[in-house]
Amino acid sequence: MSKRILIVVVAVVAAILASGFVGVTNSEGFWGGGFWHQEGKIPINWRVAGTNAYVLVFNPADPETPIPGLVIDIVTLGIPFGAKSKVIGIAGEVVDAEPGECEVPNKLLFEFDDMIVTFPDLSMLFATMDETKPPGFTCLFDSFPQLAVAHMKIIGGTGKYEGASGEYTGTFTGEPVGESGTLWAETGTIKGWIER
């Protein structure tokens, strides 16, 4: 094979690989026959692991009385690639659990759930509790690990996700680590879609 043909073959292979890696490294891969930069629905399919901690949160309605909350930090594996997130959950009321949801007949609802997802290119997604779906909850009174479920809607973002919408559901289990009872290990999945 002549040097000229070899150089052309190497250049063509490099161009093909480069175009493929753009899609992979920008995390959404193929969806609807195109790369990540096309508009339309982008799947969310993450396995997650992280921590949550019980905290007292400033209460704007009554600054003298903080309210109980939960701070969750999550890293993900899956698509879109490289996401990390922070969630603030505010506890609501204790209600009856649906049959089969929890071991005991009660569950704790979340009154608020706010989430910011950050990607390696510093684009962000913003999400909050989806009020068109059943409220998020945790089986707080069950044995460990305890189940938690959150239905979220995407309300915008920055960078490549500016103006995004969509929805996802997170399903998690968690258990306390150490002696304080306030730091928990959490694993689970988040599935849904982003539209932009």
DRENDRENPA-874497 format. One line per field, with one value per residue (C-alpha): residue in three letters; x, y, z. Coordinates in nm, 3 decimals, decimal comma, always signed. Each point is the difference from the previous one (the first is absolute). Example, Ala and Ser with C-alpha at 12.3 -4.5 7.8 and 13.67 -1.06 7.14 Angstrom:
REM residues 2
res: [ALA|SER] $
X: [+1,230|+0,137] $
Y: [-0,450|+0,344] $
Z: [+0,780|-0,066] $
REM end
This chain:
REM residues 196
res: [MET|SER|LYS|ARG|ILE|LEU|ILE|VAL|VAL|VAL|ALA|VAL|VAL|ALA|ALA|ILE|LEU|ALA|SER|GLY|PHE|VAL|GLY|VAL|THR|ASN|SER|GLU|GLY|PHE|TRP|GLY|GLY|GLY|PHE|TRP|HIS|GLN|GLU|GLY|LYS|ILE|PRO|ILE|ASN|TRP|ARG|VAL|ALA|GLY|THR|ASN|ALA|TYR|VAL|LEU|VAL|PHE|ASN|PRO|ALA|ASP|PRO|GLU|THR|PRO|ILE|PRO|GLY|LEU|VAL|ILE|ASP|ILE|VAL|THR|LEU|GLY|ILE|PRO|PHE|GLY|ALA|LYS|SER|LYS|VAL|ILE|GLY|ILE|ALA|GLY|GLU|VAL|VAL|ASP|ALA|GLU|PRO|GLY|GLU|CYS|GLU|VAL|PRO|ASN|LYS|LEU|LEU|PHE|GLU|PHE|ASP|ASP|MET|ILE|VAL|THR|PHE|PRO|ASP|LEU|SER|MET|LEU|PHE|ALA|THR|MET|ASP|GLU|THR|LYS|PRO|PRO|GLY|PHE|THR|CYS|LEU|PHE|ASP|SER|PHE|PRO|GLN|LEU|ALA|VAL|ALA|HIS|MET|LYS|ILE|ILE|GLY|GLY|THR|GLY|LYS|TYR|GLU|GLY|ALA|SER|GLY|GLU|TYR|THR|GLY|THR|PHE|THR|GLY|GLU|PRO|VAL|GLY|GLU|SER|GLY|THR|LEU|TRP|ALA|GLU|THR|GLY|THR|ILE|LYS|GLY|TRP|ILE|GLU|ARG] $
X: [+0,000|+0,145|+0,061|-0,260|-0,276|+0,102|-0,020|-0,345|-0,128|+0,136|-0,157|-0,341|+0,008|+0,103|-0,287|-0,254|+0,129|+0,005|-0,360|-0,107|+0,189|-0,161|-0,335|+0,136|+0,200|-0,288|-0,193|-0,331|+0,119|-0,259|-0,366|-0,248|+0,278|+0,217|+0,269|-0,046|-0,011|-0,325|-0,316|-0,261|-0,028|+0,319|-0,036|+0,103|+0,114|+0,219|+0,112|+0,084|+0,191|+0,057|-0,074|-0,283|+0,000|-0,278|+0,025|-0,199|-0,082|-0,067|-0,375|-0,080|-0,357|+0,126|+0,373|-0,001|-0,106|+0,215|-0,168|+0,129|+0,150|+0,225|+0,310|+0,086|+0,319|-0,005|+0,244|-0,130|+0,099|-0,183|-0,143|+0,028|+0,360|+0,176|-0,293|+0,028|-0,286|-0,104|-0,355|-0,176|-0,306|-0,236|-0,209|-0,377|-0,267|-0,022|-0,277|-0,122|+0,221|-0,146|-0,016|+0,345|+0,182|+0,149|+0,036|-0,201|-0,329|+0,139|+0,234|+0,149|-0,081|+0,236|-0,155|+0,276|+0,269|+0,245|+0,291|+0,293|+0,187|+0,347|+0,185|+0,374|-0,035|-0,165|-0,344|-0,273|-0,355|-0,250|-0,284|-0,269|-0,279|-0,252|-0,336|-0,189|+0,127|-0,028|+0,218|+0,347|+0,030|+0,229|-0,082|+0,152|-0,138|+0,118|+0,305|+0,317|+0,055|-0,297|-0,174|-0,045|-0,167|-0,001|-0,183|+0,173|-0,061|+0,279|-0,053|+0,299|+0,374|+0,316|+0,242|-0,121|-0,306|-0,120|-0,379|-0,021|-0,311|-0,074|-0,056|+0,153|-0,062|+0,260|-0,028|+0,248|+0,087|+0,205|+0,134|+0,190|+0,378|+0,183|-0,128|-0,171|-0,299|+0,000|+0,234|-0,135|+0,129|-0,242|-0,018|-0,265|-0,107|-0,128|-0,191|-0,176|+0,073|+0,119|-0,151|+0,162] $
Y: [+0,000|+0,338|+0,269|+0,227|-0,266|-0,081|+0,371|+0,032|-0,314|+0,120|+0,346|-0,149|-0,236|+0,289|+0,216|-0,280|-0,068|+0,370|+0,051|-0,304|+0,109|+0,345|-0,172|-0,228|+0,260|+0,245|-0,270|-0,056|-0,234|-0,079|+0,088|+0,020|-0,076|+0,301|+0,128|+0,189|+0,343|-0,067|+0,129|-0,241|-0,248|-0,121|-0,306|+0,007|-0,341|+0,019|-0,230|+0,220|-0,007|+0,266|+0,137|+0,171|+0,184|+0,125|+0,375|+0,292|+0,244|+0,375|+0,065|+0,330|-0,008|-0,023|+0,081|-0,085|-0,360|-0,207|-0,291|-0,357|-0,081|-0,232|+0,087|-0,264|-0,019|-0,249|-0,117|-0,190|-0,272|-0,009|+0,255|+0,295|-0,063|+0,152|+0,151|+0,101|+0,147|+0,168|-0,032|+0,180|-0,183|+0,149|-0,240|+0,015|-0,203|-0,366|-0,177|-0,352|-0,197|-0,173|-0,380|-0,146|+0,336|-0,024|-0,269|+0,203|+0,169|+0,356|+0,208|+0,349|+0,234|+0,267|+0,345|+0,136|-0,163|+0,223|-0,135|+0,139|-0,239|+0,107|-0,150|-0,009|+0,291|+0,202|-0,010|-0,042|-0,135|+0,139|-0,215|+0,007|-0,223|-0,091|+0,095|-0,184|-0,330|-0,162|+0,183|-0,127|-0,207|-0,205|-0,310|+0,167|-0,249|-0,318|-0,209|+0,077|+0,052|+0,232|+0,084|+0,354|+0,106|+0,344|+0,116|+0,306|+0,249|+0,187|+0,376|+0,126|+0,007|+0,166|-0,063|-0,270|-0,054|+0,360|-0,002|-0,378|-0,181|-0,365|-0,233|-0,286|-0,233|-0,089|-0,322|-0,036|-0,205|+0,129|-0,081|+0,187|-0,019|+0,058|+0,100|+0,336|-0,140|+0,310|-0,112|-0,257|-0,197|-0,007|-0,195|-0,027|+0,094|+0,310|-0,048|+0,248|+0,247|+0,351|+0,209|+0,310] $
Z: [+0,000|-0,095|+0,258|-0,161|+0,024|+0,358|+0,097|-0,162|+0,179|+0,335|-0,053|-0,086|+0,302|+0,227|-0,130|+0,058|+0,351|+0,086|-0,107|+0,200|+0,310|-0,011|+0,058|+0,270|+0,189|-0,003|+0,175|-0,166|-0,275|-0,264|+0,037|-0,286|-0,248|+0,089|+0,229|+0,326|-0,160|-0,183|+0,161|+0,131|+0,284|+0,164|+0,225|+0,364|+0,119|+0,310|+0,273|+0,296|+0,325|+0,257|+0,342|+0,174|+0,329|+0,223|+0,063|+0,135|-0,281|+0,022|-0,006|-0,180|+0,137|+0,358|+0,030|+0,369|-0,067|-0,238|-0,176|-0,043|-0,336|-0,191|-0,208|-0,261|-0,210|-0,290|-0,267|-0,300|-0,243|-0,333|-0,241|-0,014|+0,107|+0,301|+0,190|+0,364|+0,196|+0,320|+0,136|+0,283|+0,129|+0,257|+0,206|-0,017|+0,172|+0,094|-0,193|-0,064|-0,237|-0,304|+0,027|-0,070|+0,012|+0,347|+0,266|+0,250|-0,086|+0,001|-0,217|+0,027|-0,291|-0,132|+0,000|-0,226|-0,214|-0,190|-0,205|-0,198|-0,230|-0,119|-0,300|-0,084|-0,246|+0,284|-0,161|+0,260|+0,024|+0,251|+0,132|+0,264|+0,126|-0,274|+0,149|-0,276|+0,143|+0,343|+0,256|+0,078|+0,313|+0,219|+0,202|+0,306|+0,251|-0,179|+0,082|-0,198|-0,284|-0,040|-0,329|-0,134|-0,326|-0,165|-0,315|-0,143|-0,282|-0,177|+0,014|-0,198|+0,016|-0,127|-0,285|-0,237|+0,223|+0,009|-0,041|+0,047|+0,119|+0,072|+0,291|+0,192|+0,290|+0,260|+0,199|+0,285|+0,305|+0,288|+0,342|+0,271|+0,030|+0,327|+0,341|-0,059|-0,191|-0,220|-0,282|-0,243|-0,297|-0,293|-0,326|-0,269|-0,350|-0,179|-0,326|-0,225|-0,279|-0,079|-0,279|-0,144] $
REM end
